[in-house]
């Protein structure tokens, strides 16, 4: 339990969050988990799109929304009205950070772009999340699945004999949100030295291509165009899924020593001395010969038998769990944080993975109901006393 008398790293930082759906809300939830006061600006009546992205629902909100919006306060503002834009500006001018993911040009139309706000608040850090950055495609809408296709990720995901497959979660949105949180915190550190804020921008497309890491380098340096390889690895062999007699499991023999130990478990020590397989480079070049041999050998025993034997030899391996098995495991159960919500009842959500001095970050506020804090926030900025 995080000590109540210990401050959080971003305590005293106010974030005004105009973003919605996933990348922006994930970014601001991280900032909120680290102690920032996050004010979530939502459309009256409907709010963040993800409130309706169910089932499943709890009370009026989808589980999707609840997973991304703890440690925030919600204010409902109609940005289509003069009064709403004036209120939004008043909030932004009192903020340390403003984040948005509107289509390009909309914040300027609202009078909320960084250059306009920085005239009166030069310490402001602004962050814009876009689909394709600033250029010919900047007005093109971007959804995670669209960018999985356009970034090349989908072209290398799936079975070699099947169609391209998207990743099972909106992983590129998650990566974009993480990059944004890093950029914002870097700008806040710089501001402490210079007294001036910055405008940060992260595009979903740029973040997605950056996330291709070794696959991108394999092409840029080696002119290798990645193809779907199922559960195999382009640069390491054997590092993939194998079928045991009863269920699949993962083997990650990431170096020559681990491959030698795998061969010992299989009772085929000579494979590690075979010139075709003795080094990882050789195994990558000769995977079409090696992998079928391993596949046949692994079918002889159950997954538990292989996993026990491989773990005994220190070879990284794992069963392929379903999500119910994940949360039933000790390490999976430890990721769950029960959040007190006086309206919805206890919420079981995944905790922030960041640990400070070994402590789990506290949940100071449950995910807000739409507009729940409007009156309090208006009073804080003196909006009703104009």
C-alpha positions as CSV (number, residue, x, y, z in Angstrom):
1,X,0.0,0.0,0.0
2,X,1.4,3.4,-1.0
3,X,2.0,5.5,2.2
4,X,-0.6,8.2,2.7
5,X,2.0,10.6,4.0
6,X,4.2,10.3,0.9
7,X,3.6,12.6,-2.0
8,X,3.3,11.3,-5.6
9,X,5.8,12.5,-8.2
10,X,3.3,14.6,-10.2
11,X,1.4,16.0,-7.3
12,X,0.6,19.7,-7.9
13,X,0.5,19.2,-11.7
14,X,-2.9,19.9,-13.3
15,X,-3.8,18.2,-16.6
16,X,-6.8,19.3,-18.7
17,X,-7.6,16.4,-20.9
18,X,-9.6,16.9,-24.1
19,X,-8.8,13.5,-25.5
20,X,-11.1,10.5,-25.8
21,X,-11.0,6.8,-26.6
22,X,-7.7,5.1,-25.8
23,X,-4.3,6.7,-26.5
24,X,-5.0,10.0,-24.8
25,X,-7.0,8.6,-21.9
26,X,-4.3,6.0,-21.2
27,X,-1.7,8.8,-21.2
28,X,-3.6,11.0,-18.8
29,X,-4.5,8.0,-16.6
30,X,-0.8,7.4,-16.2
31,X,-0.2,11.0,-15.3
32,X,-3.1,10.8,-12.8
33,X,-1.8,7.6,-11.3
34,X,1.5,9.5,-10.7
35,X,-0.3,12.2,-8.8
36,X,-1.5,14.8,-11.4
37,X,-4.9,16.3,-11.0
38,X,-6.5,15.3,-14.3
39,X,-9.7,17.1,-15.4
40,X,-11.4,15.2,-18.2
41,X,-13.4,17.4,-20.5
42,X,-16.4,15.5,-22.1
43,X,-19.3,16.2,-24.4
44,X,-22.5,16.8,-22.5
45,X,-25.0,13.9,-22.8
46,X,-22.7,11.2,-24.2
47,X,-19.1,11.9,-23.0
48,X,-16.1,9.8,-24.0
49,X,-17.0,7.4,-26.9
50,X,-15.8,4.5,-24.8
51,X,-18.5,4.9,-22.2
52,X,-20.8,3.2,-24.7
53,X,-18.3,0.6,-26.0
54,X,-19.9,-2.5,-24.5
55,X,-21.1,-4.9,-23.3
56,X,-20.0,-5.5,-20.7
57,X,-21.3,-2.5,-18.7
58,X,-21.3,-1.6,-15.1
59,X,-24.0,0.9,-14.3
60,X,-24.0,3.3,-17.3
61,X,-20.4,2.8,-18.4
62,X,-18.6,0.2,-20.4
63,X,-15.7,-1.8,-18.9
64,X,-13.6,-0.3,-21.7
65,X,-14.1,3.2,-20.3
66,X,-13.5,2.0,-16.7
67,X,-10.2,0.5,-17.7
68,X,-8.7,3.9,-18.8
69,X,-10.1,6.6,-16.6
70,X,-9.3,6.2,-12.9
71,X,-7.7,9.1,-11.0
72,X,-9.6,11.7,-13.1
73,X,-12.4,14.2,-12.6
74,X,-15.0,14.8,-15.3
75,X,-16.5,18.1,-16.4
76,X,-19.1,18.3,-19.2
77,X,-18.5,21.2,-21.6
78,X,-20.1,21.9,-25.0
79,X,-17.3,23.2,-27.1
80,X,-19.7,24.1,-29.9
81,X,-20.9,27.1,-27.8
82,X,-19.2,30.4,-27.1
83,X,-19.7,29.9,-23.4
84,X,-18.3,26.3,-23.5
85,X,-15.2,27.5,-25.4
86,X,-14.7,30.3,-22.9
87,X,-14.9,27.8,-20.0
88,X,-12.5,25.5,-21.8
89,X,-10.0,28.3,-22.3
90,X,-10.3,29.3,-18.6
91,X,-9.5,25.8,-17.6
92,X,-6.5,25.5,-20.0
93,X,-5.0,28.7,-18.9
94,X,-4.9,27.4,-15.3
95,X,-3.3,24.1,-16.4
96,X,0.2,22.8,-16.5
97,X,-0.6,20.3,-19.3
98,X,-3.3,20.3,-22.0
99,X,-3.7,17.1,-24.1
100,X,-6.1,16.6,-27.1
101,X,-6.6,14.2,-30.0
102,X,-9.1,16.2,-32.1
103,X,-8.7,16.3,-35.8
104,X,-6.1,18.8,-36.9
105,X,-7.3,22.4,-36.8
106,X,-10.1,22.0,-34.4
107,X,-8.2,23.2,-31.3
108,X,-7.3,26.3,-33.3
109,X,-11.0,26.9,-34.2
110,X,-11.9,26.6,-30.5
111,X,-9.1,29.1,-29.6
112,X,-7.4,26.3,-27.6
113,X,-4.2,25.7,-29.7
114,X,-0.8,25.9,-28.0
115,X,0.3,29.2,-29.6
116,X,-2.8,31.0,-28.6
117,X,-2.8,29.6,-25.0
118,X,0.9,30.2,-24.5
119,X,0.5,33.9,-25.0
120,X,-1.2,34.0,-21.6
121,X,0.3,30.9,-20.1
122,X,3.9,30.5,-21.4
123,X,4.5,27.7,-18.9
124,X,1.9,25.5,-20.6
125,X,2.9,22.0,-22.0
126,X,0.5,21.0,-24.7
127,X,0.3,17.5,-26.3
128,X,-1.5,16.7,-29.5
129,X,-2.1,13.1,-30.5
130,X,-2.8,12.8,-34.2
131,X,-3.2,9.9,-36.7
132,X,-0.5,10.8,-39.2
133,X,1.3,13.8,-38.0
134,X,1.6,17.1,-39.8
135,X,1.6,16.7,-43.5
136,X,-0.4,15.5,-46.5
137,X,-2.3,12.9,-44.5
138,X,-2.9,15.0,-41.3
139,X,-6.6,15.2,-41.8
140,X,-7.0,11.5,-42.4
141,X,-8.9,9.7,-39.6
142,X,-6.9,7.1,-37.7
143,X,-8.1,4.0,-35.9
144,X,-5.7,1.4,-34.4
145,X,-6.8,-1.2,-36.9
146,X,-6.2,1.2,-39.8
147,X,-2.7,2.0,-38.6
148,X,-2.0,-1.7,-37.9
149,X,-2.6,-2.2,-41.6
150,X,-0.8,1.0,-42.9
151,X,2.3,0.6,-40.6
152,X,3.1,-2.9,-41.8
153,X,2.4,-4.6,-38.4
154,X,-0.6,-6.5,-39.8
155,X,1.5,-7.7,-42.8
156,X,3.8,-9.6,-40.4
157,X,1.2,-10.9,-38.0
158,X,-0.7,-14.2,-38.4
159,X,-0.2,-17.6,-39.9
160,X,2.1,-17.8,-43.0
161,X,-0.7,-19.7,-44.8
162,X,-3.5,-17.4,-43.8
163,X,-4.7,-13.8,-44.1
164,X,-3.1,-10.9,-42.2
165,X,-4.2,-10.6,-38.6
166,X,-4.5,-7.7,-36.2
167,X,-3.1,-7.8,-32.7
168,X,-5.7,-8.9,-30.1
169,X,-5.8,-5.5,-28.4
170,X,-5.4,-1.9,-29.7
171,X,-1.7,-2.1,-29.0
172,X,-0.7,0.8,-31.2
173,X,-3.0,3.1,-29.3
174,X,-1.4,1.9,-26.1
175,X,2.2,2.5,-27.4
176,X,1.2,6.0,-28.6
177,X,-0.2,6.8,-25.2
178,X,3.0,5.7,-23.5
179,X,5.1,7.8,-25.9
180,X,2.9,10.8,-25.1
181,X,3.3,10.4,-21.4
182,X,7.1,10.3,-21.8
183,X,7.1,13.4,-23.9
184,X,4.9,15.3,-21.5
185,X,7.0,14.5,-18.5
186,X,10.2,15.4,-20.4
187,X,8.7,18.8,-21.2
188,X,7.7,19.3,-17.6
189,X,11.3,18.6,-16.5
190,X,12.6,21.1,-19.0
191,X,10.1,23.7,-17.9
192,X,11.4,23.4,-14.4
193,X,14.7,24.7,-15.8
194,X,13.6,27.2,-18.4
195,X,10.2,28.4,-17.1
196,X,8.6,27.8,-20.5
197,X,6.4,25.0,-21.8
198,X,6.5,23.1,-25.1
199,X,4.2,21.7,-27.7
200,X,4.5,18.0,-27.9
201,X,3.0,15.9,-30.7
202,X,2.9,12.2,-31.2
203,X,1.3,10.6,-34.2
204,X,-0.2,7.1,-34.1
205,X,1.5,6.2,-37.4
206,X,5.0,7.4,-36.3
207,X,4.7,5.6,-32.9
208,X,3.5,2.5,-34.7
209,X,6.4,2.4,-37.1
210,X,8.8,3.1,-34.2
211,X,7.3,0.1,-32.4
212,X,8.4,-2.2,-35.2
213,X,12.0,-1.9,-33.8
214,X,14.0,-4.9,-35.1
215,X,11.6,-5.6,-37.9
216,X,12.0,-2.1,-39.3
217,X,15.8,-2.3,-38.9
218,X,15.8,-5.7,-40.7
219,X,14.4,-4.0,-43.7
220,X,16.2,-0.6,-43.5
221,X,19.6,-2.3,-42.9
222,X,19.2,-5.8,-44.5
223,X,16.5,-5.1,-47.1
224,X,14.4,-7.9,-45.6
225,X,10.7,-7.5,-46.0
226,X,9.0,-9.2,-43.0
227,X,6.3,-11.8,-43.6
228,X,3.9,-13.6,-41.3
229,X,5.7,-16.2,-39.4
230,X,3.0,-17.4,-37.0
231,X,4.6,-17.6,-33.6
232,X,8.1,-17.8,-34.8
233,X,10.8,-15.1,-34.5
234,X,12.6,-13.6,-37.5
235,X,16.0,-13.5,-35.8
236,X,16.0,-16.3,-33.1
237,X,15.4,-20.1,-33.5
238,X,13.8,-21.9,-31.7
239,X,11.7,-19.1,-30.2
240,X,8.1,-19.9,-30.9
241,X,5.0,-22.0,-30.1
242,X,5.2,-25.8,-30.2
243,X,2.4,-28.3,-29.8
244,X,2.8,-30.9,-27.0
245,X,0.6,-34.0,-26.8
246,X,-2.2,-32.1,-25.1
247,X,-1.8,-28.3,-25.6
248,X,0.6,-25.7,-27.0
249,X,3.4,-24.1,-25.2
250,X,6.1,-21.5,-25.9
251,X,9.8,-22.2,-26.0
252,X,12.3,-19.3,-26.0
253,X,15.8,-20.7,-26.4
254,X,17.3,-17.3,-27.1
255,X,20.9,-18.3,-27.3
256,X,23.2,-21.3,-28.1
257,X,23.5,-22.3,-24.4
258,X,19.8,-22.5,-24.0
259,X,19.4,-24.5,-27.3
260,X,22.0,-27.0,-26.0
261,X,19.9,-27.4,-22.8
262,X,16.8,-27.9,-24.9
263,X,18.4,-30.6,-26.8
264,X,19.5,-32.3,-23.5
265,X,15.8,-32.2,-22.4
266,X,14.8,-33.8,-25.7
267,X,17.4,-36.5,-25.4
268,X,18.9,-35.3,-28.7
269,X,22.2,-33.6,-27.6
270,X,23.7,-34.3,-31.0
271,X,21.5,-31.6,-32.5
272,X,23.3,-28.9,-30.6
273,X,26.6,-30.1,-32.2
274,X,25.2,-30.4,-35.7
275,X,26.9,-27.7,-37.8
276,X,23.4,-26.8,-39.2
277,X,22.1,-25.9,-35.8
278,X,25.2,-25.2,-33.6
279,X,24.8,-21.4,-33.7
280,X,21.7,-19.1,-33.7
281,X,22.8,-17.8,-37.1
282,X,22.9,-21.4,-38.5
283,X,19.5,-22.2,-36.9
284,X,17.9,-19.2,-38.5
285,X,19.3,-20.1,-41.9
286,X,18.2,-23.8,-41.4
287,X,14.9,-23.3,-39.5
288,X,13.0,-25.3,-42.2
289,X,15.1,-28.4,-41.3
290,X,15.2,-27.8,-37.5
291,X,11.7,-26.8,-36.6
292,X,9.9,-29.9,-38.0
293,X,12.4,-32.1,-36.1
294,X,11.5,-30.3,-32.8
295,X,7.8,-30.3,-33.6
296,X,7.8,-34.1,-33.9
297,X,9.8,-34.6,-30.7
298,X,7.6,-32.3,-28.6
299,X,4.4,-34.2,-29.6
300,X,5.7,-37.2,-27.5
301,X,4.8,-35.7,-24.1
302,X,2.4,-33.4,-22.4
303,X,3.0,-29.7,-22.1
304,X,3.3,-29.9,-18.3
305,X,6.0,-32.6,-18.7
306,X,8.0,-30.5,-21.1
307,X,7.6,-27.3,-19.1
308,X,8.8,-29.0,-15.9
309,X,11.8,-30.5,-17.6
310,X,12.7,-27.3,-19.5
311,X,12.3,-25.1,-16.4
312,X,14.5,-27.6,-14.4
313,X,17.3,-26.8,-17.0
314,X,16.7,-23.1,-16.9
315,X,15.2,-22.8,-20.4
316,X,12.6,-20.1,-20.7
317,X,9.2,-21.6,-21.6
318,X,5.5,-21.1,-20.8
319,X,2.0,-22.4,-21.3
320,X,-0.3,-20.4,-23.5
321,X,-2.8,-19.1,-21.0
322,X,-6.3,-17.8,-21.5
323,X,-7.2,-14.7,-19.6
324,X,-9.1,-16.6,-16.8
325,X,-5.9,-18.6,-16.2
326,X,-3.8,-15.4,-16.2
327,X,-5.9,-13.8,-13.3
328,X,-6.0,-17.2,-11.5
329,X,-2.2,-17.3,-11.3
330,X,-0.3,-15.7,-8.4
331,X,1.4,-13.1,-10.6
332,X,-1.8,-12.3,-12.5
333,X,-3.8,-11.9,-9.3
334,X,-1.2,-9.5,-8.0
335,X,-1.9,-7.1,-10.9
336,X,-5.5,-6.6,-9.9
337,X,-6.4,-3.6,-7.8
338,X,-9.8,-3.2,-6.1
339,X,-11.1,0.3,-6.5
340,X,-13.7,1.7,-4.1
341,X,-16.5,3.3,-6.1
342,X,-19.4,4.5,-3.9
343,X,-21.8,4.4,-6.8
344,X,-20.9,1.4,-8.9
345,X,-19.6,-0.7,-6.0
346,X,-16.1,-2.3,-5.8
347,X,-14.3,-2.3,-9.2
348,X,-11.6,-4.9,-10.0
349,X,-9.2,-3.2,-12.4
350,X,-5.6,-3.8,-13.5
351,X,-3.2,-1.7,-11.5
352,X,-0.7,0.7,-12.9
353,X,2.5,-1.4,-13.4
354,X,4.7,1.4,-12.2
355,X,6.0,0.7,-8.7
356,X,7.6,3.5,-6.6
357,X,9.9,2.2,-3.8
358,X,8.2,-1.1,-4.4
359,X,4.7,0.3,-3.7
360,X,1.6,0.1,-6.0
361,X,0.3,3.5,-7.0
362,X,-2.9,4.4,-5.2
363,X,-6.3,4.9,-6.8
364,X,-7.4,8.3,-5.4
365,X,-10.5,8.5,-7.6
366,X,-12.6,5.9,-9.3
367,X,-13.4,6.4,-13.0
368,X,-15.8,9.5,-13.0
369,X,-19.4,9.6,-14.0
370,X,-20.1,11.9,-16.9
371,X,-19.8,15.5,-15.6
372,X,-19.6,14.3,-12.0
373,X,-17.2,17.1,-11.0
374,X,-18.5,20.0,-13.1
375,X,-19.8,22.1,-10.2
376,X,-16.7,21.7,-8.1
377,X,-14.3,22.5,-11.0
378,X,-16.4,25.6,-11.9
379,X,-16.1,26.8,-8.4
380,X,-12.4,26.2,-8.3
381,X,-11.8,28.5,-11.3
382,X,-14.4,31.0,-10.2
383,X,-16.5,30.5,-13.3
384,X,-19.8,31.3,-11.6
385,X,-18.4,34.5,-10.1
386,X,-17.6,36.3,-13.3
